Every structure is written in C-alpha cells, then in structure tokens.
C-alpha cells in the first residue's frame, strides 16, 4: 500500500533546492561514471576474453550503490526525479485544494518558478505567480 505523497508548500520546496541541486549534480556524475566503467569493462573483456573483469564490476557495484543512496536522499527531500539528463524534478504541492507538481530543473535559479497539473507535464508549466493570486 502506497503512502500519501509528501505535500510541500512553495517555500518548503524552494528551501530544498540547494540540496536537490547538489544531489542531482552528483547523480549526473555517477551516471557518467557508471557508463564509463561499463565501457571500460566491455573494452577490457574484448581484449582479455579469458579474464573476468571483477575490478570493473566491483567499481560499478560501488557506483550503483552510491547512486541509489543519492537517489534516496533526493526522494527524502520530497523531490521526484523526472529526467536525470536535464535535472528535472517535481515536488507535490497544492493549488485550490488539488494536488499539483511544483516543477524545477537544473540551471534555473534556486527558487521555484513553475508548476503544472499532475497530468500536464513539463509542456504545461505555468508561472507560480498564478498560485499566489
């Protein structure tokens, strides 16, 4: 049974952004490192067909464990990862008693500027100024 999502105010979600940015940047670094280690493992395996590549597998396992822990920290902040490559996250919020997503992406300043309906997606983003009216 899934528990109710953590609903954040605009101020709470904005306050979480410095930590969210740090975690997203680390996840992106880990994603690149995992891809590079996978490529190295494949290259090494091709060159040494009789070898087992344990050192690269151990590195990948370590990177994957760190990525999982970092993702869990991101979730604990109330952020839901929507797209790692662009650094897109949503937070549950409320507008007129209905659930919405407060939307933020890496590269934007450390203040939430956008929201969208649960089904609206990134393309349906609206300025948070509309929430304040």
DRENTI-878711 format. One record per residue (C-alpha): residue number from 1; x, y, z. Coordinates in steps of 0.001 Angstrom, whole numbers, plus 500000, padded with zeros to 6 digits. Layout:
rec seq: NUM | u: X | v: Y | w: Z
...
//
This chain:
rec seq: 1 | u: 500000 | v: 500000 | w: 500000
rec seq: 2 | u: 501485 | v: 503320 | w: 498894
rec seq: 3 | u: 501522 | v: 506129 | w: 501424
rec seq: 4 | u: 500306 | v: 509609 | w: 500626
rec seq: 5 | u: 502987 | v: 511707 | w: 498977
rec seq: 6 | u: 504738 | v: 514446 | w: 500886
rec seq: 7 | u: 502981 | v: 517732 | w: 500006
rec seq: 8 | u: 505270 | v: 520767 | w: 500133
rec seq: 9 | u: 504493 | v: 524446 | w: 500143
rec seq: 10 | u: 506205 | v: 526637 | w: 497598
rec seq: 11 | u: 508536 | v: 527908 | w: 500357
rec seq: 12 | u: 509392 | v: 524381 | w: 501562
rec seq: 13 | u: 510164 | v: 523137 | w: 498053
rec seq: 14 | u: 512261 | v: 526230 | w: 497310
rec seq: 15 | u: 514179 | v: 525739 | w: 500569
rec seq: 16 | u: 515044 | v: 522176 | w: 499481
rec seq: 17 | u: 516516 | v: 523292 | w: 496145
rec seq: 18 | u: 520159 | v: 523823 | w: 497233
rec seq: 19 | u: 520320 | v: 520222 | w: 498490
rec seq: 20 | u: 518325 | v: 518953 | w: 495494
rec seq: 21 | u: 520730 | v: 520677 | w: 493099
rec seq: 22 | u: 523723 | v: 519108 | w: 494853
rec seq: 23 | u: 522135 | v: 515638 | w: 494722
rec seq: 24 | u: 521123 | v: 515971 | w: 491064
rec seq: 25 | u: 524621 | v: 517062 | w: 490073
rec seq: 26 | u: 526074 | v: 514075 | w: 491954
rec seq: 27 | u: 523609 | v: 511694 | w: 490286
rec seq: 28 | u: 524628 | v: 513036 | w: 486882
rec seq: 29 | u: 528313 | v: 512499 | w: 487769
rec seq: 30 | u: 527550 | v: 508958 | w: 488912
rec seq: 31 | u: 525583 | v: 508237 | w: 485759
rec seq: 32 | u: 528568 | v: 509288 | w: 483629
rec seq: 33 | u: 530982 | v: 507272 | w: 485785
rec seq: 34 | u: 528794 | v: 504166 | w: 485554
rec seq: 35 | u: 528583 | v: 504493 | w: 481762
rec seq: 36 | u: 532366 | v: 504967 | w: 481525
rec seq: 37 | u: 533072 | v: 501976 | w: 483764
rec seq: 38 | u: 530708 | v: 499850 | w: 481691
rec seq: 39 | u: 532522 | v: 500875 | w: 478519
rec seq: 40 | u: 535908 | v: 500121 | w: 480121
rec seq: 41 | u: 534632 | v: 496722 | w: 481266
rec seq: 42 | u: 533445 | v: 495888 | w: 477755
rec seq: 43 | u: 536757 | v: 497017 | w: 476224
rec seq: 44 | u: 538745 | v: 495060 | w: 478810
rec seq: 45 | u: 536627 | v: 491944 | w: 478241
rec seq: 46 | u: 537184 | v: 492151 | w: 474479
rec seq: 47 | u: 540958 | v: 492419 | w: 474974
rec seq: 48 | u: 541140 | v: 489718 | w: 477657
rec seq: 49 | u: 538475 | v: 487205 | w: 476704
rec seq: 50 | u: 539618 | v: 484779 | w: 479393
rec seq: 51 | u: 539502 | v: 487380 | w: 482199
rec seq: 52 | u: 536571 | v: 488009 | w: 484494
rec seq: 53 | u: 536694 | v: 491819 | w: 484872
rec seq: 54 | u: 535995 | v: 491683 | w: 488628
rec seq: 55 | u: 537597 | v: 495048 | w: 489386
rec seq: 56 | u: 535337 | v: 496930 | w: 486973
rec seq: 57 | u: 532292 | v: 495023 | w: 488227
rec seq: 58 | u: 533182 | v: 495980 | w: 491811
rec seq: 59 | u: 533553 | v: 499617 | w: 490754
rec seq: 60 | u: 530189 | v: 499528 | w: 489016
rec seq: 61 | u: 528590 | v: 497970 | w: 492093
rec seq: 62 | u: 530081 | v: 500713 | w: 494273
rec seq: 63 | u: 528883 | v: 503441 | w: 491882
rec seq: 64 | u: 525412 | v: 501913 | w: 491673
rec seq: 65 | u: 525164 | v: 501718 | w: 495477
rec seq: 66 | u: 526152 | v: 505379 | w: 495781
rec seq: 67 | u: 523669 | v: 506340 | w: 493059
rec seq: 68 | u: 520882 | v: 504509 | w: 494895
rec seq: 69 | u: 521758 | v: 506203 | w: 498194
rec seq: 70 | u: 521884 | v: 509603 | w: 496487
rec seq: 71 | u: 518534 | v: 508963 | w: 494787
rec seq: 72 | u: 517044 | v: 508047 | w: 498177
rec seq: 73 | u: 518344 | v: 511322 | w: 499645
rec seq: 74 | u: 516717 | v: 513179 | w: 496746
rec seq: 75 | u: 513414 | v: 511437 | w: 497436
rec seq: 76 | u: 513719 | v: 512269 | w: 501147
rec seq: 77 | u: 513798 | v: 515955 | w: 500144
rec seq: 78 | u: 510367 | v: 515464 | w: 498567
rec seq: 79 | u: 511733 | v: 515645 | w: 495023
rec seq: 80 | u: 510664 | v: 513213 | w: 492324
rec seq: 81 | u: 513218 | v: 512727 | w: 489580
rec seq: 82 | u: 511581 | v: 513137 | w: 486175
rec seq: 83 | u: 514635 | v: 513392 | w: 483897
rec seq: 84 | u: 518191 | v: 512954 | w: 485128
rec seq: 85 | u: 519864 | v: 514226 | w: 481976
rec seq: 86 | u: 518188 | v: 517632 | w: 482194
rec seq: 87 | u: 517964 | v: 517566 | w: 486003
rec seq: 88 | u: 514176 | v: 517844 | w: 486043
rec seq: 89 | u: 512343 | v: 517257 | w: 489319
rec seq: 90 | u: 508822 | v: 517757 | w: 490601
rec seq: 91 | u: 507534 | v: 518240 | w: 494121
rec seq: 92 | u: 503942 | v: 517591 | w: 495148
rec seq: 93 | u: 502137 | v: 520786 | w: 496042
rec seq: 94 | u: 498560 | v: 522012 | w: 496305
rec seq: 95 | u: 496546 | v: 524607 | w: 494452
rec seq: 96 | u: 492953 | v: 525326 | w: 495457
rec seq: 97 | u: 492786 | v: 522021 | w: 497322
rec seq: 98 | u: 494039 | v: 519968 | w: 494363
rec seq: 99 | u: 497410 | v: 518283 | w: 494041
rec seq: 100 | u: 499840 | v: 519782 | w: 491579
rec seq: 101 | u: 503508 | v: 519456 | w: 490781
rec seq: 102 | u: 505943 | v: 522231 | w: 491624
rec seq: 103 | u: 508493 | v: 521954 | w: 488841
rec seq: 104 | u: 512220 | v: 522773 | w: 488781
rec seq: 105 | u: 515171 | v: 521991 | w: 486528
rec seq: 106 | u: 518939 | v: 522280 | w: 486943
rec seq: 107 | u: 520145 | v: 525584 | w: 485570
rec seq: 108 | u: 517168 | v: 527518 | w: 486914
rec seq: 109 | u: 517824 | v: 529713 | w: 489928
rec seq: 110 | u: 517242 | v: 528303 | w: 493392
rec seq: 111 | u: 513626 | v: 529380 | w: 493559
rec seq: 112 | u: 510634 | v: 527590 | w: 492128
rec seq: 113 | u: 509095 | v: 529493 | w: 489244
rec seq: 114 | u: 506776 | v: 526880 | w: 487715
rec seq: 115 | u: 504006 | v: 524428 | w: 488474
rec seq: 116 | u: 501821 | v: 522118 | w: 486409
rec seq: 117 | u: 498899 | v: 519758 | w: 486876
rec seq: 118 | u: 499592 | v: 516108 | w: 487648
rec seq: 119 | u: 498803 | v: 515246 | w: 484022
rec seq: 120 | u: 500066 | v: 518452 | w: 482402
rec seq: 121 | u: 503750 | v: 517620 | w: 482331
rec seq: 122 | u: 506650 | v: 519921 | w: 481574
rec seq: 123 | u: 504922 | v: 521357 | w: 478498
rec seq: 124 | u: 502053 | v: 522532 | w: 480720
rec seq: 125 | u: 504229 | v: 524502 | w: 483114
rec seq: 126 | u: 502752 | v: 527740 | w: 484417
rec seq: 127 | u: 504330 | v: 530512 | w: 486458
rec seq: 128 | u: 503978 | v: 530132 | w: 490223
rec seq: 129 | u: 502723 | v: 533721 | w: 490251
rec seq: 130 | u: 499386 | v: 532138 | w: 489265
rec seq: 131 | u: 499416 | v: 530214 | w: 492555
rec seq: 132 | u: 499739 | v: 533359 | w: 494617
rec seq: 133 | u: 496778 | v: 535169 | w: 493066
//
